Amino acid sequence: MPRHRPLAARSPVTLYHDGHCPLCQREVAWLARHPRRDRVALVDIQADGFDAEALGSSFETMMGRLHLRDAAGEWFVGMDASRALYAVLGYRRLVWISGLPGLAGALDAGYRWFARRRVRLGRWWQARRKGR
């Protein structure tokens, strides 16, 4: 996949997120307040009635990595979903930088590490906030 493909994402986009993940909930709350929130539709894949198979995927696959679909029907998955999201929100320079050789690989690896541990990290983060 070309490094800067997420820059071509066309709004509005649909972001498929895990509504049970505390860190994901925080990001979604930020998106809901964002000045360009009209460019993003949010879909909780944990919601009753959500059907991943109707989208040509499975619940397990969508739980494993972030998924985003743009207005042209293009799918972006994992770190590229984050890049595409931020591109349509207007952070194109940051997205371009995140696709540079070396940095792109490090960010992709960091995303994979985070994605596997996001629920556990979210619970840890919540517990620390309650202990303040």
C-alpha atoms as one frame of an Amber mdcrd trajectory, in Angstrom:
protein
   0.000   0.000   0.000   1.419   3.437  -0.869   2.734   5.291   2.189   0.566
   8.350   1.705  -2.643   6.618   0.565  -4.570   7.806   3.671  -4.170  11.391
   2.433  -6.571  10.468  -0.379  -9.395   9.556   2.029 -12.582  11.386   1.096
 -15.031  12.684   3.658 -17.366  11.936   5.118 -15.754   8.863   6.612 -17.206
   6.208   8.876 -15.068   5.191  11.822 -15.840   1.778  13.309 -14.724   1.754
  16.947 -14.949  -0.398  20.060 -17.413   1.361  22.330 -16.300  -0.725  25.324
 -12.663   0.373  25.149 -12.011   3.214  27.640  -9.288   4.810  25.518 -11.440
   4.509  22.391 -14.317   6.153  24.275 -12.055   9.086  25.076 -11.054   9.506
  21.426 -14.680   9.267  20.291 -15.680  11.932  22.827 -12.958  14.195  21.406
 -14.190  13.512  17.872 -17.756  14.355  18.892 -16.565  17.815  20.002 -14.208
  18.384  17.067 -14.954  21.443  14.867 -15.003  19.166  11.789 -17.077  16.397
  13.392 -19.491  16.520  10.435 -16.787  14.767   8.388 -16.919  11.653  10.591
 -19.712   9.198  11.326 -19.033   7.056  14.397 -20.178   3.438  14.571 -19.775
   1.414  17.758 -19.072  -2.161  16.735 -20.141  -3.309  20.222 -23.638  -1.857
  19.769 -26.635  -4.164  19.535 -27.501  -4.791  15.924 -24.047  -4.087  14.506
 -23.327  -6.605  11.743 -19.704  -6.804  10.609 -20.583  -9.485   8.071 -22.841
  -7.022   6.241 -19.646  -5.018   5.669 -17.746  -8.052   4.397 -15.793  -8.552
   7.614 -16.123 -10.302  10.956 -16.569  -8.917  14.444 -13.246 -10.452  15.518
 -11.394  -8.808  12.630 -12.932  -5.418  13.365 -12.141  -5.784  17.080  -8.507
  -6.485  16.254  -7.778  -3.227  14.431  -9.430   0.114  13.800 -11.464   0.286
  10.559 -12.486   3.353   8.593 -14.410   3.586   5.328 -14.363   6.752   3.284
 -17.001   8.340   1.034 -15.598   6.500  -2.000 -15.993   3.134  -0.237 -12.249
   2.686   0.356 -11.245   0.863   3.527  -8.382   1.921   5.767  -7.325  -0.414
   8.559  -5.055  -0.100  11.578  -2.718   2.867  11.659  -3.861   3.815   8.154
  -7.397   4.224   9.561  -6.015   6.715  12.078  -4.061   8.473   9.345  -7.121
   8.706   7.086  -9.231   9.994   9.975  -6.749  12.739  10.783  -6.367  13.602
   7.090 -10.100  14.308   6.715 -10.055  16.291   9.962  -7.466  18.612   8.451
  -4.221  17.326   9.970  -2.752  16.478   6.568   0.798  17.637   7.305   0.940
  15.436  10.395  -0.399  12.496   8.363   2.195  13.098   5.636   4.995  13.139
   8.234   3.660   9.930   9.806   4.082   8.205   6.431   7.787   8.977   6.059
  10.156   6.002   5.764  11.292   4.772   9.153   8.708   6.775  11.063   5.821
   5.018   9.302   7.139   1.592  10.271   7.694   2.621  13.874   4.199   4.122
  14.155   2.635   1.052  12.514   4.461  -1.247  14.968   3.420   0.962  17.889
  -0.196   0.838  16.724  -0.113  -2.984  16.494   1.341  -3.163  20.032  -1.325
  -0.780  21.335  -4.226  -2.487  19.500  -3.461  -5.833  21.135  -3.384  -4.252
  24.601  -5.879  -1.394  24.344  -8.563  -2.800  26.638  -6.061  -3.724  29.348
  -4.316  -0.342  29.000  -7.694   1.397  29.185  -8.603  -0.368  32.405  -5.212
   0.483  33.893  -5.660   4.132  32.857  -9.153   4.272  34.409  -7.906   2.743
  37.669  -5.103   5.318  37.872  -7.552   8.179  37.272  -9.844   6.920  40.045
  -6.889   6.716  42.427  -6.076  10.425  42.103
